[in-house]
Amino acid sequence: MRESPLPGDVASRLSGAKVGVAGLGGMGSHVAVALARSGIGTLVVADFDVVDGSNLFRQCYLPKDVGSRKTDALRETLSAIEPDIRIEVFDGRLDGDNAPGVFSDCEVVCECLDQADQKAMLVESLLLGTGCTVVSCSG
């Protein structure tokens, strides 16, 4: 990791942290970029979708990413921002059965899903299955 402008203990805690981002669309792609820039050591990113041309005006993707899986495109972007970041990827739809395993070692998971039923499923499954902190980052 590059030298952080933050005090040593804060930078150390961030670099040792593992944070999940569920959903890599308009909110999640920006959250993941902000976390990478903050010095988080490991990100777990999860999404099932591919980048579409209509995503480019509001999501952290480039024209060259159209047709790529959002997880692959964002991994490339995050690695360019912070070469030392560790990125774990889940390509697929999250559900009550797989979400706890995907985010099992995360201290915090940022919920950035679009649908209310999916938001509720993720929060419920993670609180019951992992005990991690879930932060809702979308409306």
N, C-alpha and C positions, 0 to 999 in steps of 0.2 A: 504494500500500500504506500501511496505517496505520503509525505509528511503532512500531518493534519494541523490545522491552525487551532484546534481544540486542546484544552489541557490534557496532559498525558493520561490521566485516569479515565477521562471521558473517551478519548480516542481509543484507548485500550479496550474499554467495554464495548464500544461500537464495533471494533474490528473482530472481537470475539463473539459477536451476536449473530444469531441465525433468525432471519425474519422471512415470513411467507407473504406472497401476494397472490390472492385468488382472483383471477380475472385480469386480463391485460389489455383492456380497451381504453376508452377515453380517460378514465380515472386511474386504472391499474398501471398502465404503461408509464404515466407521469409519476405515480407513487414509486414504482420500481427505480426509475431514473433518479429521483430525489434520494432514495435510500442508498443507491450506489454512490452518489455524490457525497453523502454524509459520512461514508466510511464503514458502512455495515460490511462485515466479513463474508457472510454467506446469505444469499437470497435463494428462496425456493419459489419459483414462478410456475403458475398453473393456468392453462387455458386450452380450449379445444379448437379454437378458430384459426382461420388464415387471414392475412392482411388483404384487405380489399381497397381499391382506389378511393372509395368514399371515406375510409378511415384516415387518410393522410392529413386532412385539414385540422383534426382534433386529437390525434393520437401520436405517440412518439415513434412513428415509422417513416420510412423514406420511400420514394417511388420504386427503388430497386427491390424493396421488400414485398411488393404486391405479389400475391400468390404463395408467399412463404408462410409457414406456421408462425403465429405470433410469438411463440416461445423461442423459436430459432432466431427470428429477426431481432427480438429484444435481447437475447443473450449476446448477439454480436454487438449491439449498441452499448450494452452495459459493460462488456469487456473492453470496448474502445474508450469508454469513460474512465473505467477503473480496471486496469489490466490484472490486478491481483485478486479481484473479487471472485469468490467461489459461487457458481450458479448451478442449482439443481433444478431440473425441468420435469414437469408432469404435463404431457400432451394428452389431453382427454377431458371429458366432462367429470367434474367433481360430483360425488354423491355421498350420502350418509355412510356408506360402507368404505369408500376409498379415501375420503378427506382426512380422517385421523391418521392414516398411514403416510399420506403425502406430507403432512405438516407435523409429524410426530415429534421432531426435535426442535421445532421453532418455539422461541420465547413469545413471539408476537406474530399474529397473522392479520394482514390487512385485507379485509373483505371488500372487494371492488367488483362485485357481480351486478348484473343488470336486473334480474327478476326477483321480486319479493320472496317467492317461495324458495328460490335458490339461496338467497341471503339467510333466511330462517334455517334452512337445512344446514348450511355451513356453520353458523353460530352454534346451533344445537349439537351437531355432531362433534365439533371441536371442543366445546365446553365439557361434554360428557366423555369424549374419547381421549382428550389430551390434557385438558386443564390449562392450555395456553391462553394467553390474553388475545381476544379478538377485537379488532378495531374496525368499525364500519367507516369506510372512506367514501361512500357514495350515498346519494340521496334516496 
